Amino acid sequence: MQPLESNPALRDALKDKRWGGYVPWFLRYPQAPGEGDFDKYFRRVGQRVEQLLNFELTLVNVEHFGARLEAESLQRFEHRAGYALGAQLRTFFDPQRIRDGALARCQEDPEERRLKSLRAHEDSSSGFYSEDLQRAQEQAEHTQSVRLANHWRELAAERVGVLEVLLREVHELATTALAKFIQDLRRSGAEAGISLDIRGDPPSIIPMNEPLLQSAVVDLLLGRLQARWPQRAQELIDAYHDLLAGRRLDEVFSNAYKSLEELARSVTGDTKFEFGDKHLRRYFPQLHPTIHQTCLQLRAHRGDAAAHGRKAPSVTETRYLLFQVCNMALLLTESSSLGAGDSSI
């Protein structure tokens, strides 16, 4: 999956406060993950969405609800007034429709437009374009499969984004149908091997592309934190949710780092503890020099953009920094073996 930092101009645009705190999924992640059976997944999604709208939701104004989906999805889903909304959405998620859309976009690529233009002039130019035409045709054929795959992934990301918008709109209805709907969607994703999950309140669709990190670091850490410092555990969970929801990256890291500092103060008993050289040498004298330097460098990121005007890290970099925060918190929970509390300097 390629997150939004692959497009710097888009990344910077999404920092605009006019987004109101929510950036659509297909802008946070312009391409859907490639693994899994998306044909199966989208068939399940389309059937389940139609069932939800036809039998489980009590909507005062179905047309308004459809118009809201169109507006909130930035018209990735285009509502047709007067037609059954459930059927429209089932068609929207139909795998064949997605493939047809990818092919249509592929035909509008610069390679294809150049080829069409050369073909249109071939007969009237007495062979002037023959060599150019051959090269253009070879280039279009050579790149077609890659271009088609990219367009498909973009359209698949739009479907995921519309699904997230639908989840948020249903959430606002405060209906008991939402929990079962989410459960069925998660089960469909598991069946199809799709590396996406649904979590949070309101619900967000999040990527599951770091299973090793999750099992080796995050799960172990949260288990320890929840036993003794549940507030710190929730704060770190919130940091990842904020990251995936498109919150300001400098604020996401800053909040996570504050949680790490509070954990360190609880572990050391020093309410003024900071991850500076003096405190690290005093409370954690047995830290390896490399880890010692990592702590100092991690602390240096705290002022990026938010305080010192430096450019904030990208999404990928922020995720890495959060990984470092979690690793450091894991070390803190093992502080007895690192010599926490030792007053030597």
C-alpha atoms as a printed R data frame, in Angstrom:
    type eleno elety resid chain resno       x       y       z
1   ATOM     1    CA   MET     A     1   0.000   0.000   0.000
2   ATOM     2    CA   GLN     A     2   1.351   3.431  -0.915
3   ATOM     3    CA   PRO     A     3   0.240   6.069   1.601
4   ATOM     4    CA   LEU     A     4  -0.132   9.745   0.835
5   ATOM     5    CA   GLU     A     5   3.526  10.632   1.409
6   ATOM     6    CA   SER     A     6   4.201   9.226  -2.081
7   ATOM     7    CA   ASN     A     7   2.704  12.482  -3.368
8   ATOM     8    CA   PRO     A     8   4.335  15.418  -1.538
9   ATOM     9    CA   ALA     A     9   1.960  17.999  -3.019
10  ATOM    10    CA   LEU     A    10  -1.053  16.019  -1.859
11  ATOM    11    CA   ARG     A    11   0.513  15.408   1.539
12  ATOM    12    CA   ASP     A    12   1.017  19.117   2.097
13  ATOM    13    CA   ALA     A    13  -2.501  19.914   0.876
14  ATOM    14    CA   LEU     A    14  -4.015  17.528   3.408
15  ATOM    15    CA   LYS     A    15  -2.603  19.614   6.254
16  ATOM    16    CA   ASP     A    16  -5.182  22.265   5.331
17  ATOM    17    CA   LYS     A    17  -7.476  22.804   8.340
18  ATOM    18    CA   ARG     A    18 -10.446  23.069   6.021
19  ATOM    19    CA   TRP     A    19 -10.603  19.280   5.960
20  ATOM    20    CA   GLY     A    20 -12.198  19.542   9.382
21  ATOM    21    CA   GLY     A    21 -10.312  16.692  10.986
22  ATOM    22    CA   TYR     A    22 -11.317  13.968   8.545
23  ATOM    23    CA   VAL     A    23  -9.465  13.110   5.335
24  ATOM    24    CA   PRO     A    24 -11.131  10.453   3.130
25  ATOM    25    CA   TRP     A    25  -9.474   7.048   3.064
26  ATOM    26    CA   PHE     A    26  -8.640   7.158  -0.646
27  ATOM    27    CA   LEU     A    27  -6.611  10.342  -0.092
28  ATOM    28    CA   ARG     A    28  -4.824   8.949   2.941
29  ATOM    29    CA   TYR     A    29  -4.066   5.793   0.952
30  ATOM    30    CA   PRO     A    30  -4.347   6.514  -2.795
31  ATOM    31    CA   GLN     A    31  -3.931   2.831  -3.676
32  ATOM    32    CA   ALA     A    32  -5.532  -0.185  -2.021
33  ATOM    33    CA   PRO     A    33  -3.262  -3.017  -0.817
34  ATOM    34    CA   GLY     A    34  -2.517  -5.551  -3.535
35  ATOM    35    CA   GLU     A    35  -2.782  -8.734  -1.470
36  ATOM    36    CA   GLY     A    36  -6.027 -10.655  -1.024
37  ATOM    37    CA   ASP     A    37  -9.025 -11.565  -3.158
38  ATOM    38    CA   PHE     A    38 -10.639  -8.184  -3.697
39  ATOM    39    CA   ASP     A    39 -13.182  -9.577  -6.142
40  ATOM    40    CA   LYS     A    40 -14.561 -11.769  -3.383
41  ATOM    41    CA   TYR     A    41 -14.298  -8.974  -0.827
42  ATOM    42    CA   PHE     A    42 -16.145  -6.376  -2.885
43  ATOM    43    CA   ARG     A    43 -18.868  -8.888  -3.820
44  ATOM    44    CA   ARG     A    44 -19.403  -9.527  -0.101
45  ATOM    45    CA   VAL     A    45 -19.338  -5.806   0.669
46  ATOM    46    CA   GLY     A    46 -21.854  -4.978  -2.052
47  ATOM    47    CA   GLN     A    47 -24.267  -7.690  -0.915
48  ATOM    48    CA   ARG     A    48 -23.942  -6.705   2.754
49  ATOM    49    CA   VAL     A    49 -24.380  -2.977   2.066
50  ATOM    50    CA   GLU     A    50 -27.538  -3.642   0.054
51  ATOM    51    CA   GLN     A    51 -28.899  -5.811   2.867
52  ATOM    52    CA   LEU     A    52 -28.131  -3.084   5.415
53  ATOM    53    CA   LEU     A    53 -29.947  -0.389   3.446
54  ATOM    54    CA   ASN     A    54 -32.906  -2.517   2.403
55  ATOM    55    CA   PHE     A    55 -33.691  -4.248   5.687
56  ATOM    56    CA   GLU     A    56 -31.742  -2.911   8.668
57  ATOM    57    CA   LEU     A    57 -31.649   0.892   8.515
58  ATOM    58    CA   THR     A    58 -34.633   3.119   9.166
59  ATOM    59    CA   LEU     A    59 -33.938   6.193   7.070
60  ATOM    60    CA   VAL     A    60 -36.268   9.184   7.198
61  ATOM    61    CA   ASN     A    61 -35.042  10.343   3.786
62  ATOM    62    CA   VAL     A    62 -33.171   7.790   1.687
63  ATOM    63    CA   GLU     A    63 -32.458  10.323  -1.051
64  ATOM    64    CA   HIS     A    64 -30.785  12.663   1.415
65  ATOM    65    CA   PHE     A    65 -28.736   9.794   2.811
66  ATOM    66    CA   GLY     A    66 -27.562   8.920  -0.700
67  ATOM    67    CA   ALA     A    67 -26.734  12.547  -1.401
68  ATOM    68    CA   ARG     A    68 -24.713  12.660   1.836
69  ATOM    69    CA   LEU     A    69 -22.707   9.620   0.731
70  ATOM    70    CA   GLU     A    70 -21.990  11.345  -2.569
71  ATOM    71    CA   ALA     A    71 -20.874  14.569  -0.905
72  ATOM    72    CA   GLU     A    72 -18.819  12.998   1.884
73  ATOM    73    CA   SER     A    73 -17.067  10.668  -0.572
74  ATOM    74    CA   LEU     A    74 -16.163  13.658  -2.770
75  ATOM    75    CA   GLN     A    75 -18.393  12.158  -5.459
76  ATOM    76    CA   ARG     A    76 -16.450   8.918  -5.752
77  ATOM    77    CA   PHE     A    77 -19.916   7.427  -5.328
78  ATOM    78    CA   GLU     A    78 -22.434   9.243  -7.508
79  ATOM    79    CA   HIS     A    79 -25.990   8.923  -6.216
80  ATOM    80    CA   ARG     A    80 -28.823   8.686  -8.744
81  ATOM    81    CA   ALA     A    81 -32.019  10.115  -7.296
82  ATOM    82    CA   GLY     A    82 -35.072   7.952  -7.846
83  ATOM    83    CA   TYR     A    83 -33.159   4.656  -7.913
84  ATOM    84    CA   ALA     A    84 -32.825   2.188  -5.038
85  ATOM    85    CA   LEU     A    85 -29.773   3.188  -3.027
86  ATOM    86    CA   GLY     A    86 -28.929  -0.353  -1.956
87  ATOM    87    CA   ALA     A    87 -28.864  -1.563  -5.562
88  ATOM    88    CA   GLN     A    88 -26.744   1.424  -6.599
89  ATOM    89    CA   LEU     A    89 -24.136   0.615  -3.977
90  ATOM    90    CA   ARG     A    90 -24.101  -3.083  -4.838
91  ATOM    91    CA   THR     A    91 -23.385  -2.126  -8.450
92  ATOM    92    CA   PHE     A    92 -20.762   0.375  -7.306
93  ATOM    93    CA   PHE     A    93 -18.860  -2.383  -5.482
94  ATOM    94    CA   ASP     A    94 -19.249  -4.920  -8.296
95  ATOM    95    CA   PRO     A    95 -15.758  -6.223  -9.233
96  ATOM    96    CA   GLN     A    96 -16.510  -6.173 -12.957
97  ATOM    97    CA   ARG     A    97 -17.531  -2.523 -12.760
98  ATOM    98    CA   ILE     A    98 -14.206  -1.738 -11.088
99  ATOM    99    CA   ARG     A    99 -12.284  -3.544 -13.832
100 ATOM   100    CA   ASP     A   100 -14.289  -1.741 -16.511
101 ATOM   101    CA   GLY     A   101 -13.510   1.569 -14.831
102 ATOM   102    CA   ALA     A   102  -9.807   0.750 -14.712
103 ATOM   103    CA   LEU     A   103  -9.835  -0.061 -18.428
104 ATOM   104    CA   ALA     A   104 -11.624   3.207 -19.204
105 ATOM   105    CA   ARG     A   105  -9.047   5.189 -17.258
106 ATOM   106    CA   CYS     A   106  -6.269   3.286 -18.964
107 ATOM   107    CA   GLN     A   107  -7.599   4.389 -22.352
108 ATOM   108    CA   GLU     A   108  -7.233   8.019 -21.255
109 ATOM   109    CA   ASP     A   109  -3.562   7.714 -20.310
110 ATOM   110    CA   PRO     A   110  -1.073   9.915 -22.227
111 ATOM   111    CA   GLU     A   111   0.335   6.828 -23.977
112 ATOM   112    CA   GLU     A   112  -3.080   5.914 -25.339
113 ATOM   113    CA   ARG     A   113  -3.976   9.467 -26.320
114 ATOM   114    CA   ARG     A   114  -0.723   9.846 -28.243
115 ATOM   115    CA   LEU     A   115  -1.343   6.558 -30.020
116 ATOM   116    CA   LYS     A   116  -4.860   7.647 -31.011
117 ATOM   117    CA   SER     A   117  -3.561  10.971 -32.272
118 ATOM   118    CA   LEU     A   118  -0.880   9.350 -34.454
119 ATOM   119    CA   ARG     A   119  -3.365   6.862 -35.864
120 ATOM   120    CA   ALA     A   120  -5.735   9.674 -36.774
121 ATOM   121    CA   HIS     A   121  -3.034  11.425 -38.802
122 ATOM   122    CA   GLU     A   122  -1.380   8.382 -40.336
123 ATOM   123    CA   ASP     A   123  -3.348   8.228 -43.591
124 ATOM   124    CA   SER     A   124  -3.121  11.953 -44.310
125 ATOM   125    CA   SER     A   125   0.599  12.280 -43.677
126 ATOM   126    CA   SER     A   126   2.010   9.995 -46.409
127 ATOM   127    CA   GLY     A   127   3.722   7.790 -43.843
128 ATOM   128    CA   PHE     A   128   5.377  10.648 -41.953
129 ATOM   129    CA   TYR     A   129   4.110   9.253 -38.656
130 ATOM   130    CA   SER     A   130   4.753   5.572 -39.392
131 ATOM   131    CA   GLU     A   131   7.892   5.250 -37.257
132 ATOM   132    CA   ASP     A   132   6.435   7.365 -34.467
133 ATOM   133    CA   LEU     A   133   3.261   5.315 -34.602
134 ATOM   134    CA   GLN     A   134   5.144   2.071 -34.212
135 ATOM   135    CA   ARG     A   135   7.093   3.361 -31.211
136 ATOM   136    CA   ALA     A   136   3.934   4.753 -29.600
137 ATOM   137    CA   GLN     A   137   2.126   1.467 -30.065
138 ATOM   138    CA   GLU     A   138   5.000  -0.501 -28.558
139 ATOM   139    CA   GLN     A   139   5.159   1.854 -25.582
140 ATOM   140    CA   ALA     A   140   1.412   1.662 -24.979
141 ATOM   141    CA   GLU     A   141   1.430  -2.123 -25.152
142 ATOM   142    CA   HIS     A   142   4.515  -2.413 -22.974
143 ATOM   143    CA   THR     A   143   3.069  -0.275 -20.157
144 ATOM   144    CA   GLN     A   144  -0.581  -1.283 -20.410
145 ATOM   145    CA   SER     A   145  -0.599  -4.038 -17.783
146 ATOM   146    CA   VAL     A   146   1.135  -1.841 -15.196
147 ATOM   147    CA   ARG     A   147  -1.098   1.130 -15.931
148 ATOM   148    CA   LEU     A   148  -4.204  -1.031 -15.760
149 ATOM   149    CA   ALA     A   149  -3.141  -2.472 -12.388
150 ATOM   150    CA   ASN     A   150  -2.465   0.998 -10.994
151 ATOM   151    CA   HIS     A   151  -5.859   2.296 -12.115
152 ATOM   152    CA   TRP     A   152  -7.548  -0.741 -10.579
153 ATOM   153    CA   ARG     A   153  -5.829  -0.129  -7.250
154 ATOM   154    CA   GLU     A   154  -6.863   3.527  -7.315
155 ATOM   155    CA   LEU     A   155 -10.494   2.564  -7.983
156 ATOM   156    CA   ALA     A   156 -10.341  -0.104  -5.291
157 ATOM   157    CA   ALA     A   157  -9.063   2.524  -2.853
158 ATOM   158    CA   GLU     A   158 -12.028   4.720  -3.769
159 ATOM   159    CA   ARG     A   159 -14.383   1.825  -2.940
160 ATOM   160    CA   VAL     A   160 -12.723   1.371   0.443
161 ATOM   161    CA   GLY     A   161 -13.064   5.114   1.005
162 ATOM   162    CA   VAL     A   162 -16.775   5.092   0.181
163 ATOM   163    CA   LEU     A   163 -17.228   2.154   2.551
164 ATOM   164    CA   GLU     A   164 -15.537   4.131   5.346
165 ATOM   165    CA   VAL     A   165 -17.784   7.128   4.632
166 ATOM   166    CA   LEU     A   166 -20.805   4.829   4.800
167 ATOM   167    CA   LEU     A   167 -19.613   3.487   8.161
168 ATOM   168    CA   ARG     A   168 -19.299   7.022   9.514
169 ATOM   169    CA   GLU     A   169 -22.736   8.023   8.226
170 ATOM   170    CA   VAL     A   170 -24.356   4.922   9.742
171 ATOM   171    CA   HIS     A   171 -22.481   5.625  12.987
172 ATOM   172    CA   GLU     A   172 -24.196   9.020  13.203
173 ATOM   173    CA   LEU     A   173 -27.576   7.273  13.114
174 ATOM   174    CA   ALA     A   174 -26.704   5.548  16.416
175 ATOM   175    CA   THR     A   175 -28.242   2.326  15.167
176 ATOM   176    CA   THR     A   176 -27.694  -1.097  16.690
177 ATOM   177    CA   ALA     A   177 -27.251  -2.470  13.170
178 ATOM   178    CA   LEU     A   178 -23.769  -0.939  12.940
179 ATOM   179    CA   ALA     A   179 -22.010  -3.493  15.176
180 ATOM   180    CA   LYS     A   180 -23.283  -6.464  13.174
181 ATOM   181    CA   PHE     A   181 -22.486  -4.679   9.923
182 ATOM   182    CA   ILE     A   182 -18.881  -4.102  11.022
183 ATOM   183    CA   GLN     A   183 -18.577  -7.685  12.242
184 ATOM   184    CA   ASP     A   184 -19.681  -9.025   8.857
185 ATOM   185    CA   LEU     A   185 -17.338  -6.689   6.969
186 ATOM   186    CA   ARG     A   186 -14.376  -7.738   9.107
187 ATOM   187    CA   ARG     A   187 -15.251 -11.387   8.544
188 ATOM   188    CA   SER     A   188 -15.444 -10.794   4.789
189 ATOM   189    CA   GLY     A   189 -12.029  -9.192   4.850
190 ATOM   190    CA   ALA     A   190 -10.594 -12.141   6.757
191 ATOM   191    CA   GLU     A   191 -12.170 -14.612   4.327
192 ATOM   192    CA   ALA     A   192 -10.714 -12.778   1.331
193 ATOM   193    CA   GLY     A   193  -7.277 -12.286   2.915
194 ATOM   194    CA   ILE     A   194  -7.564  -8.493   2.786
195 ATOM   195    CA   SER     A   195  -5.110  -6.681   5.076
196 ATOM   196    CA   LEU     A   196  -7.637  -4.116   6.309
197 ATOM   197    CA   ASP     A   197  -9.520  -3.882   9.582
198 ATOM   198    CA   ILE     A   198 -12.257  -1.665  11.034
199 ATOM   199    CA   ARG     A   199 -11.713  -0.043  14.418
200 ATOM   200    CA   GLY     A   200 -12.442   3.102  16.367
201 ATOM   201    CA   ASP     A   201 -15.392   5.320  17.195
202 ATOM   202    CA   PRO     A   202 -16.417   6.551  14.682
203 ATOM   203    CA   PRO     A   203 -15.249   3.527  12.684
204 ATOM   204    CA   SER     A   204 -12.131   3.838  10.539
205 ATOM   205    CA   ILE     A   205 -10.683   1.371   8.057
206 ATOM   206    CA   ILE     A   206  -7.047   0.783   8.893
207 ATOM   207    CA   PRO     A   207  -4.281  -1.159   7.138
208 ATOM   208    CA   MET     A   208  -2.816  -4.251   8.759
209 ATOM   209    CA   ASN     A   209   0.523  -4.194   6.966
210 ATOM   210    CA   GLU     A   210   2.741  -4.563  10.031
211 ATOM   211    CA   PRO     A   211   1.755  -7.929  11.581
212 ATOM   212    CA   LEU     A   212   5.282  -8.619  12.842
213 ATOM   213    CA   LEU     A   213   5.506  -5.217  14.520
214 ATOM   214    CA   GLN     A   214   2.056  -5.755  15.980
215 ATOM   215    CA   SER     A   215   2.841  -9.149  17.484
216 ATOM   216    CA   ALA     A   216   6.486  -8.585  18.453
217 ATOM   217    CA   VAL     A   217   6.255  -5.080  19.922
218 ATOM   218    CA   VAL     A   218   2.841  -3.452  20.144
219 ATOM   219    CA   ASP     A   219   0.818  -6.384  21.520
220 ATOM   220    CA   LEU     A   220   3.510  -7.207  24.072
221 ATOM   221    CA   LEU     A   221   3.822  -3.579  25.122
222 ATOM   222    CA   LEU     A   222   0.096  -2.928  25.431
223 ATOM   223    CA   GLY     A   223  -0.334  -6.036  27.533
224 ATOM   224    CA   ARG     A   224   2.213  -4.729  30.008
225 ATOM   225    CA   LEU     A   225   0.942  -1.165  29.976
226 ATOM   226    CA   GLN     A   226  -2.698  -2.098  30.432
227 ATOM   227    CA   ALA     A   227  -1.826  -4.015  33.569
228 ATOM   228    CA   ARG     A   228  -0.116  -1.089  35.323
229 ATOM   229    CA   TRP     A   229  -0.571   2.066  33.233
230 ATOM   230    CA   PRO     A   230  -3.817   1.677  31.236
231 ATOM   231    CA   GLN     A   231  -3.984   5.385  30.426
232 ATOM   232    CA   ARG     A   232  -0.594   5.237  28.696
233 ATOM   233    CA   ALA     A   233  -1.732   2.194  26.713
234 ATOM   234    CA   GLN     A   234  -4.840   3.998  25.488
235 ATOM   235    CA   GLU     A   235  -2.822   7.083  24.554
236 ATOM   236    CA   LEU     A   236  -0.508   5.049  22.323
237 ATOM   237    CA   ILE     A   237  -3.474   3.306  20.706
238 ATOM   238    CA   ASP     A   238  -5.038   6.704  20.089
239 ATOM   239    CA   ALA     A   239  -1.809   7.901  18.474
240 ATOM   240    CA   TYR     A   240  -1.976   5.169  15.834
241 ATOM   241    CA   HIS     A   241  -5.662   5.828  15.233
242 ATOM   242    CA   ASP     A   242  -4.934   9.542  14.831
243 ATOM   243    CA   LEU     A   243  -2.160   8.757  12.356
244 ATOM   244    CA   LEU     A   244  -4.429   6.577  10.231
245 ATOM   245    CA   ALA     A   245  -7.275   9.083  10.461
246 ATOM   246    CA   GLY     A   246  -5.138  11.791   8.855
247 ATOM   247    CA   ARG     A   247  -4.474  13.953  11.924
248 ATOM   248    CA   ARG     A   248  -1.572  16.443  11.888
249 ATOM   249    CA   LEU     A   249   1.584  14.349  11.956
250 ATOM   250    CA   ASP     A   250   3.560  16.634  14.274
251 ATOM   251    CA   GLU     A   251   0.729  16.531  16.818
252 ATOM   252    CA   VAL     A   252   0.399  12.736  16.544
253 ATOM   253    CA   PHE     A   253   4.059  12.233  17.378
254 ATOM   254    CA   SER     A   254   4.097  14.940  20.040
255 ATOM   255    CA   ASN     A   255   1.180  13.343  21.881
256 ATOM   256    CA   ALA     A   256   2.753   9.879  21.708
257 ATOM   257    CA   TYR     A   257   6.056  11.239  22.969
258 ATOM   258    CA   LYS     A   258   4.330  12.948  25.906
259 ATOM   259    CA   SER     A   259   2.855   9.569  26.837
260 ATOM   260    CA   LEU     A   260   6.335   8.044  26.709
261 ATOM   261    CA   GLU     A   261   7.675  10.780  29.006
262 ATOM   262    CA   GLU     A   262   4.819  10.241  31.473
263 ATOM   263    CA   LEU     A   263   5.562   6.517  31.478
264 ATOM   264    CA   ALA     A   264   9.236   7.229  32.167
265 ATOM   265    CA   ARG     A   265   8.274   9.500  35.072
266 ATOM   266    CA   SER     A   266   6.123   6.756  36.543
267 ATOM   267    CA   VAL     A   267   8.913   4.201  36.167
268 ATOM   268    CA   THR     A   268  11.653   6.416  37.603
269 ATOM   269    CA   GLY     A   269   9.563   8.241  40.182
270 ATOM   270    CA   ASP     A   270  10.986  11.534  38.903
271 ATOM   271    CA   THR     A   271   8.183  13.914  37.923
272 ATOM   272    CA   LYS     A   272  10.683  16.050  35.990
273 ATOM   273    CA   PHE     A   273  12.258  13.240  33.986
274 ATOM   274    CA   GLU     A   274  13.180  14.033  30.386
275 ATOM   275    CA   PHE     A   275  14.997  11.926  27.808
276 ATOM   276    CA   GLY     A   276  18.087  14.106  27.983
277 ATOM   277    CA   ASP     A   277  21.635  12.920  28.452
278 ATOM   278    CA   LYS     A   278  21.766  13.675  32.200
279 ATOM   279    CA   HIS     A   279  18.560  11.848  33.137
280 ATOM   280    CA   LEU     A   280  19.315   8.878  30.884
281 ATOM   281    CA   ARG     A   281  22.733   8.422  32.487
282 ATOM   282    CA   ARG     A   282  21.252   8.765  35.946
283 ATOM   283    CA   TYR     A   283  18.283   6.425  35.679
284 ATOM   284    CA   PHE     A   284  19.344   4.077  32.864
285 ATOM   285    CA   PRO     A   285  23.145   3.844  33.117
286 ATOM   286    CA   GLN     A   286  23.256   0.385  31.574
287 ATOM   287    CA   LEU     A   287  21.675   1.447  28.284
288 ATOM   288    CA   HIS     A   288  23.761   0.545  25.257
289 ATOM   289    CA   PRO     A   289  25.348   3.699  23.741
290 ATOM   290    CA   THR     A   290  23.431   3.178  20.499
291 ATOM   291    CA   ILE     A   291  20.117   3.064  22.351
292 ATOM   292    CA   HIS     A   292  21.194   6.068  24.416
293 ATOM   293    CA   GLN     A   293  21.728   8.038  21.200
294 ATOM   294    CA   THR     A   294  18.435   6.783  19.796
295 ATOM   295    CA   CYS     A   295  16.645   8.215  22.834
296 ATOM   296    CA   LEU     A   296  18.293  11.584  22.295
297 ATOM   297    CA   GLN     A   297  17.479  11.622  18.575
298 ATOM   298    CA   LEU     A   298  13.887  10.614  19.209
299 ATOM   299    CA   ARG     A   299  13.554  13.512  21.645
300 ATOM   300    CA   ALA     A   300  14.908  15.868  18.983
301 ATOM   301    CA   HIS     A   301  11.892  15.143  16.745
302 ATOM   302    CA   ARG     A   302   9.544  16.516  19.390
303 ATOM   303    CA   GLY     A   303   9.880  20.081  18.103
304 ATOM   304    CA   ASP     A   304   9.430  19.353  14.388
305 ATOM   305    CA   ALA     A   305   6.939  21.768  12.786
306 ATOM   306    CA   ALA     A   306   4.910  22.125  15.958
307 ATOM   307    CA   ALA     A   307   7.440  24.336  17.760
308 ATOM   308    CA   HIS     A   308  10.547  25.014  15.711
309 ATOM   309    CA   GLY     A   309   9.152  25.394  12.224
310 ATOM   310    CA   ARG     A   310  10.965  22.360  10.828
311 ATOM   311    CA   LYS     A   311   9.114  20.220   8.333
312 ATOM   312    CA   ALA     A   312   7.191  17.447  10.083
313 ATOM   313    CA   PRO     A   313   8.060  13.827   9.196
314 ATOM   314    CA   SER     A   314   5.986  12.092   6.519
315 ATOM   315    CA   VAL     A   315   3.378   9.446   7.335
316 ATOM   316    CA   THR     A   316   5.859   6.613   6.831
317 ATOM   317    CA   GLU     A   317   8.446   8.408   8.966
318 ATOM   318    CA   THR     A   318   5.886   9.158  11.675
319 ATOM   319    CA   ARG     A   319   4.888   5.502  11.777
320 ATOM   320    CA   TYR     A   320   8.558   4.648  12.206
321 ATOM   321    CA   LEU     A   321   8.853   7.170  15.037
322 ATOM   322    CA   LEU     A   322   5.799   5.685  16.732
323 ATOM   323    CA   PHE     A   323   7.449   2.308  16.395
324 ATOM   324    CA   GLN     A   324  10.462   3.782  18.176
325 ATOM   325    CA   VAL     A   325   8.222   5.215  20.890
326 ATOM   326    CA   CYS     A   326   6.691   1.781  21.443
327 ATOM   327    CA   ASN     A   327  10.118   0.148  21.504
328 ATOM   328    CA   MET     A   328  11.318   2.684  24.063
329 ATOM   329    CA   ALA     A   329   8.211   2.137  26.179
330 ATOM   330    CA   LEU     A   330   8.885  -1.599  26.026
331 ATOM   331    CA   LEU     A   331  12.387  -0.961  27.380
332 ATOM   332    CA   LEU     A   332  10.951   1.158  30.176
333 ATOM   333    CA   THR     A   333   8.657  -1.653  31.276
334 ATOM   334    CA   GLU     A   334  11.807  -3.768  31.654
335 ATOM   335    CA   SER     A   335  13.529  -1.024  33.607
336 ATOM   336    CA   SER     A   336  14.552  -3.241  36.498
337 ATOM   337    CA   SER     A   337  16.986  -5.054  34.198
338 ATOM   338    CA   LEU     A   338  18.279  -1.724  32.878
339 ATOM   339    CA   GLY     A   339  19.019  -0.257  36.283
340 ATOM   340    CA   ALA     A   340  16.173   2.238  36.583
341 ATOM   341    CA   GLY     A   341  16.397   4.229  39.762
342 ATOM   342    CA   ASP     A   342  20.165   4.076  39.912
343 ATOM   343    CA   SER     A   343  21.269   7.513  41.043
344 ATOM   344    CA   SER     A   344  24.782   7.307  39.630
345 ATOM   345    CA   ILE     A   345  25.607   9.849  36.945
